[in-house]
Amino acid sequence: MTAFLTIIIVLFVAVAIWQMVKIFDLAQVGDDANTGVATDKDNTMNGYLMIGFLIFIYAITIASFWYLGDLPLMSNSASAHGPQVDNLMIISMALIFVVQTITQFLLHYFAFKYKGEKGKKALFFADNNTLEAIWTIIPVIVLSGLIIYGLFTWSNIMNVDESEDPLVIELYAQQFNWKARYAGEDNTLGLANVRLIDIDRANILGLDESDPNAQDDKITTELHLPVGQPVLFKMRSQDVLHSAYMPHFRAQMNCVPGMITQFGFTPTVTTAEMRQNPDIVDKVANINKIRIENSETILASGQDLRYEFDYLLLCNKICGKSHYNMQMKIIVETQEEYDAWIKEQATFKNTIN
């Protein structure tokens, strides 16, 4: 990859130098050989260059699909609404690919076919209402269809059915970590405010100690979810704008200081099941291969560098110098495993000093 980027940079530098030389030549006043008017030879060369560039575009597109076109994430959705999001993405990408392929061909082919020739006058239309209507109406119809489909998909995802009694969890964002607050036995989060944060009393999220609903809340640094159970996340930020991003669950929502946002989904694949997914198995094997090949010094120290797949909660906003490290592990497990884990977690009432 480094070699490829180096080649691209060298090409850009060469093109820049070439353009500067052309500007210098055109600036030579009084030189009859540099009139600045393109000749048939110039037009022919530019026509063939357009065809060459078209071939380059198609070649690099095919190469990208061949080497980078494997999109395992598109087959690894782990939430009930994930297939809807993936389907919308596939339709959008397919339309973009078809339109790009056709329009680029027409653009470069016509530039070659109708290149300038001495004594040849171009045929042009000053105005053509039919053509303008065609290239306006078709994109409007296509884009309207995509937008309407996207709005229905978004509405279906965001309208959490409260009758399903979803598990209520707060995701609390701060530079540069996450905290999860479970609503406890009453499944109702207690009131909280950043002004109530009291580190000395271990009230790290600013819960209202006088609120009965806050007494059984449980604060954790790891997110556990029972498979098949609808979950409603309430999100807060302590400092700056963050974004709760859970890629495999096709979930993302901004965490905004001073307000509560929410996002809900139903996890459908446990962590153990996802680790057996062929795409994930290949990805993990490739990561471990790279780690071994590039970490001889660390391996000599006896440190275990083997990577094991886990769902992650990430921050998808550049929130500061340690943004890259703002993540929390998500474990999707059976209801029995979740019940055993949540039972071990201390309530806010028992942790407050």
C-alpha positions as CSV (number, residue, x, y, z in Angstrom):
1,M,0.0,0.0,0.0
2,T,2.9,2.4,0.8
3,A,4.5,1.7,-2.6
4,F,1.2,2.4,-4.3
5,L,0.8,5.7,-2.5
6,T,4.4,6.6,-3.4
7,I,3.7,5.9,-7.1
8,I,0.6,8.1,-7.0
9,I,2.5,11.0,-5.4
10,V,5.3,10.7,-7.9
11,L,2.7,10.8,-10.7
12,F,1.0,13.9,-9.3
13,V,4.4,15.6,-9.0
14,A,5.2,14.7,-12.6
15,V,1.9,16.1,-13.8
16,A,2.4,19.3,-11.8
17,I,5.9,19.8,-13.4
18,W,4.4,19.1,-16.8
19,Q,1.7,21.7,-16.3
20,M,4.3,24.3,-15.1
21,V,6.4,23.7,-18.2
22,K,3.3,24.2,-20.4
23,I,2.6,27.5,-18.6
24,F,6.1,28.6,-19.1
25,D,6.0,27.8,-22.8
26,L,2.7,29.7,-23.3
27,A,4.2,32.7,-21.5
28,Q,6.9,33.1,-24.2
29,V,5.6,36.2,-25.9
30,G,6.7,36.7,-29.5
31,D,7.4,33.0,-30.2
32,D,5.4,32.0,-33.3
33,A,5.8,28.3,-32.3
34,N,3.7,28.9,-29.2
35,T,0.5,30.6,-30.2
36,G,-1.6,28.8,-27.6
37,V,-4.0,27.5,-30.3
38,A,-4.5,23.7,-30.3
39,T,-3.6,21.9,-33.5
40,D,-5.2,18.8,-34.9
41,K,-2.2,16.9,-33.5
42,D,-2.9,18.3,-30.1
43,N,-6.6,17.4,-30.3
44,T,-5.8,13.9,-31.5
45,M,-3.4,13.3,-28.7
46,N,-5.9,14.6,-26.1
47,G,-8.6,12.4,-27.6
48,Y,-6.5,9.3,-27.2
49,L,-5.5,10.5,-23.7
50,M,-9.2,10.6,-22.8
51,I,-9.7,7.0,-24.0
52,G,-6.5,6.0,-22.0
53,F,-7.9,7.7,-18.9
54,L,-11.2,5.9,-19.4
55,I,-9.3,2.6,-19.5
56,F,-7.4,3.6,-16.4
57,I,-10.7,4.3,-14.5
58,Y,-12.2,1.0,-15.4
59,A,-8.9,-0.9,-14.7
60,I,-8.6,0.6,-11.2
61,T,-12.3,0.0,-10.5
62,I,-11.9,-3.7,-11.5
63,A,-8.7,-3.9,-9.4
64,S,-10.4,-2.4,-6.4
65,F,-13.3,-4.9,-6.6
66,W,-10.8,-7.7,-7.1
67,Y,-8.5,-6.8,-4.2
68,L,-10.7,-4.7,-1.9
69,G,-14.2,-5.6,-3.0
70,D,-14.8,-8.2,-0.2
71,L,-17.2,-6.5,2.2
72,P,-17.6,-9.0,5.0
73,L,-19.3,-6.3,7.1
74,M,-22.3,-6.4,4.7
75,S,-22.9,-10.0,5.7
76,N,-22.2,-9.6,9.4
77,S,-25.2,-7.6,10.6
78,A,-26.1,-8.7,14.2
79,S,-29.3,-6.8,14.7
80,A,-32.9,-7.3,13.6
81,H,-32.9,-4.2,11.5
82,G,-29.4,-4.8,10.0
83,P,-30.5,-6.5,6.8
84,Q,-32.7,-3.4,6.0
85,V,-29.8,-1.1,6.3
86,D,-27.5,-3.4,4.2
87,N,-30.2,-3.7,1.5
88,L,-30.5,0.1,1.3
89,M,-26.7,0.3,1.0
90,I,-26.5,-2.4,-1.7
91,I,-29.2,-0.7,-3.8
92,S,-27.5,2.7,-3.5
93,M,-24.0,1.3,-4.4
94,A,-25.4,-0.6,-7.3
95,L,-27.1,2.5,-8.7
96,I,-24.0,4.6,-8.2
97,F,-21.9,1.9,-10.0
98,V,-24.2,1.6,-13.0
99,V,-24.6,5.4,-13.4
100,Q,-20.8,6.0,-13.0
101,T,-19.9,3.3,-15.5
102,I,-22.3,4.6,-18.2
103,T,-21.7,8.4,-17.7
104,Q,-17.9,8.0,-17.6
105,F,-17.9,6.0,-20.8
106,L,-20.1,8.6,-22.6
107,L,-18.0,11.5,-21.3
108,H,-14.7,10.1,-22.4
109,Y,-15.9,8.4,-25.6
110,F,-17.6,11.6,-26.9
111,A,-14.5,13.7,-26.0
112,F,-12.6,11.3,-28.3
113,K,-15.1,11.0,-31.1
114,Y,-15.9,14.7,-31.4
115,K,-12.3,16.0,-30.9
116,G,-11.5,19.2,-32.6
117,E,-10.5,19.1,-36.3
118,K,-9.5,21.9,-38.6
119,G,-12.4,23.0,-40.8
120,K,-14.9,20.9,-38.8
121,K,-17.7,22.8,-37.1
122,A,-19.3,21.4,-33.9
123,L,-23.0,20.6,-33.9
124,F,-24.6,22.1,-30.8
125,F,-28.0,22.8,-29.4
126,A,-28.6,26.2,-27.8
127,D,-31.7,24.8,-26.1
128,N,-33.5,21.5,-26.0
129,N,-36.4,21.2,-23.6
130,T,-36.8,17.4,-24.2
131,L,-33.3,16.5,-23.3
132,E,-33.3,18.8,-20.3
133,A,-36.6,17.2,-19.1
134,I,-35.1,13.7,-19.5
135,W,-31.9,14.3,-17.6
136,T,-33.8,16.2,-14.9
137,I,-36.9,13.9,-14.4
138,I,-34.9,10.6,-14.3
139,P,-32.6,11.6,-11.5
140,V,-35.5,13.1,-9.6
141,I,-37.5,9.9,-9.8
142,V,-34.5,7.7,-8.8
143,L,-33.4,9.9,-5.9
144,S,-36.9,10.3,-4.7
145,G,-37.3,6.6,-4.6
146,L,-34.1,6.2,-2.6
147,I,-35.0,8.9,-0.2
148,I,-38.5,7.6,0.4
149,Y,-37.2,4.1,0.9
150,G,-34.5,5.4,3.3
151,L,-37.1,7.4,5.3
152,F,-39.3,4.4,5.7
153,T,-36.3,2.3,6.8
154,W,-35.1,4.9,9.2
155,S,-38.6,5.3,10.6
156,N,-39.0,1.6,11.1
157,I,-35.7,1.4,12.9
158,M,-36.2,4.4,15.2
159,N,-39.8,3.7,16.2
160,V,-39.1,1.5,19.2
161,D,-42.1,-0.5,20.3
162,E,-42.5,0.2,24.0
163,S,-45.0,-2.6,24.3
164,E,-42.1,-5.1,23.8
165,D,-40.7,-3.8,27.2
166,P,-37.2,-3.2,25.9
167,L,-34.2,-3.4,28.2
168,V,-33.3,0.2,29.0
169,I,-29.6,1.1,29.2
170,E,-27.8,4.4,29.3
171,L,-24.6,5.0,27.3
172,Y,-22.6,7.7,29.0
173,A,-19.8,9.3,26.9
174,Q,-16.9,11.3,28.2
175,Q,-13.4,12.0,27.0
176,F,-12.2,9.3,26.4
177,N,-14.3,6.4,27.6
178,W,-17.8,4.9,27.9
179,K,-19.9,3.9,30.8
180,A,-23.1,1.8,30.7
181,R,-25.9,2.3,33.2
182,Y,-28.5,-0.5,33.5
183,A,-31.9,0.5,34.7
184,G,-32.1,-2.3,37.3
185,E,-35.1,-4.3,38.4
186,D,-37.6,-1.5,37.7
187,N,-36.2,-1.0,34.2
188,T,-36.4,2.7,34.8
189,L,-33.3,4.9,34.8
190,G,-33.0,7.3,37.7
191,L,-32.6,11.0,37.2
192,A,-29.1,12.3,36.5
193,N,-27.3,15.6,35.9
194,V,-23.6,16.3,35.3
195,R,-23.8,18.9,38.1
196,L,-24.4,16.1,40.6
197,I,-21.2,14.3,39.8
198,D,-19.3,13.7,43.0
199,I,-16.1,11.6,42.6
200,D,-15.5,11.5,46.3
201,R,-18.8,9.7,46.8
202,A,-18.3,7.5,43.7
203,N,-21.2,9.2,41.9
204,I,-19.4,9.3,38.6
205,L,-22.4,9.8,36.4
206,G,-24.2,12.4,38.4
207,L,-27.2,10.3,39.5
208,D,-29.8,11.9,41.7
209,E,-29.3,10.1,45.1
210,S,-32.8,11.1,46.2
211,D,-34.5,9.4,43.2
212,P,-35.8,6.0,44.1
213,N,-35.4,4.8,40.5
214,A,-31.7,5.5,40.7
215,Q,-31.0,3.2,43.7
216,D,-31.0,-0.1,41.7
217,D,-29.2,1.3,38.6
218,K,-26.0,-0.5,37.8
219,I,-22.9,1.2,36.3
220,T,-20.5,-0.9,34.3
221,T,-17.5,-0.5,31.9
222,E,-18.6,-3.4,29.7
223,L,-21.8,-3.7,27.8
224,H,-23.6,-7.1,28.0
225,L,-26.8,-7.7,25.9
226,P,-29.1,-10.7,25.9
227,V,-29.7,-12.1,22.4
228,G,-33.2,-11.6,21.0
229,Q,-34.1,-9.0,23.7
230,P,-35.1,-5.5,22.4
231,V,-32.8,-2.8,23.8
232,L,-33.4,0.9,24.1
233,F,-30.3,3.0,24.6
234,K,-30.5,6.5,26.2
235,M,-27.4,8.5,25.5
236,R,-25.7,11.4,27.3
237,S,-22.4,13.2,26.9
238,Q,-20.5,14.8,29.7
239,D,-18.2,17.1,27.7
240,V,-18.2,17.3,23.9
241,L,-20.1,15.9,21.0
242,H,-19.5,12.1,20.8
243,S,-21.2,9.5,18.5
244,A,-22.1,6.1,19.8
245,Y,-21.3,3.8,16.9
246,M,-21.9,0.0,16.9
247,P,-21.1,-1.1,13.4
248,H,-22.2,-4.7,13.5
249,F,-25.5,-3.7,14.9
250,R,-25.9,-1.0,12.2
251,A,-26.5,1.5,15.0
252,Q,-25.2,5.1,15.4
253,M,-26.4,8.1,17.3
254,N,-24.8,11.3,18.4
255,C,-24.3,11.9,22.2
256,V,-25.0,15.6,22.7
257,P,-24.0,17.5,25.9
258,G,-27.1,18.9,27.6
259,M,-29.7,16.5,26.0
260,I,-30.6,12.8,25.8
261,T,-30.7,11.0,22.5
262,Q,-31.8,7.4,22.0
263,F,-31.4,4.4,19.6
264,G,-33.0,1.0,19.9
265,F,-32.3,-2.4,18.3
266,T,-32.6,-6.2,19.0
267,P,-29.3,-8.1,18.9
268,T,-29.7,-11.4,16.9
269,V,-26.3,-13.0,17.0
270,T,-24.3,-13.8,20.1
271,T,-20.6,-13.0,20.3
272,A,-19.8,-16.8,20.4
273,E,-21.8,-17.3,17.2
274,M,-20.3,-14.4,15.4
275,R,-16.8,-15.7,16.2
276,Q,-17.7,-18.8,14.1
277,N,-18.8,-16.7,11.1
278,P,-16.4,-17.7,8.2
279,D,-15.8,-14.0,7.3
280,I,-14.9,-13.2,10.9
281,V,-12.7,-16.3,11.2
282,D,-10.7,-15.3,8.1
283,K,-10.4,-11.7,9.3
284,V,-9.2,-12.8,12.8
285,A,-6.7,-15.2,11.2
286,N,-5.3,-12.4,8.9
287,I,-5.0,-9.9,11.8
288,N,-3.1,-12.5,13.9
289,K,-0.8,-13.3,10.9
290,I,0.0,-9.6,10.6
291,R,0.6,-9.2,14.3
292,I,3.0,-12.2,14.3
293,E,4.9,-11.0,11.2
294,N,5.4,-7.5,12.6
295,S,5.9,-8.0,16.3
296,E,8.9,-10.2,16.8
297,T,10.3,-8.0,19.6
298,I,7.0,-8.1,21.5
299,L,6.6,-11.8,21.0
300,A,10.1,-12.4,22.4
301,S,8.9,-10.7,25.6
302,G,6.2,-13.4,26.0
303,Q,3.2,-11.0,25.5
304,D,0.2,-12.7,23.9
305,L,-0.8,-10.7,20.8
306,R,-3.5,-12.9,19.5
307,Y,-6.6,-11.0,18.6
308,E,-10.1,-12.4,19.4
309,F,-13.2,-10.9,17.9
310,D,-15.5,-8.8,20.0
311,Y,-18.4,-6.4,19.2
312,L,-17.3,-2.9,20.0
313,L,-19.0,0.4,20.9
314,L,-16.9,3.2,19.3
315,C,-16.9,6.9,19.2
316,N,-17.5,8.1,15.6
317,K,-16.8,11.8,16.2
318,I,-13.3,13.2,16.5
319,C,-13.6,14.2,20.1
320,G,-10.0,14.9,21.1
321,K,-6.5,13.6,21.1
322,S,-7.4,10.1,22.4
323,H,-10.5,9.7,20.3
324,Y,-9.0,6.6,18.6
325,N,-9.0,4.8,21.9
326,M,-12.6,5.6,23.0
327,Q,-14.2,2.2,22.8
328,M,-16.1,-0.4,25.0
329,K,-16.5,-4.1,24.5
330,I,-20.0,-5.4,23.8
331,I,-20.9,-9.0,24.7
332,V,-24.0,-10.5,23.3
333,E,-25.0,-13.7,25.2
334,T,-27.9,-15.9,26.1
335,Q,-30.5,-14.7,28.5
336,E,-29.2,-17.1,31.2
337,E,-25.6,-15.8,30.8
338,Y,-26.8,-12.2,30.9
339,D,-28.9,-12.8,34.0
340,A,-25.9,-14.4,35.8
341,W,-23.7,-11.5,34.8
342,I,-26.1,-8.7,35.7
343,K,-26.7,-10.3,39.1
344,E,-23.0,-9.9,40.0
345,Q,-23.0,-6.1,39.3
346,A,-23.3,-3.8,42.2
347,T,-26.2,-1.3,42.4
348,F,-25.8,2.4,42.7
349,K,-27.2,2.2,46.3
350,N,-24.4,-0.2,47.3
351,T,-21.6,1.7,45.6
352,I,-22.3,5.2,46.8
353,N,-20.3,6.3,49.8
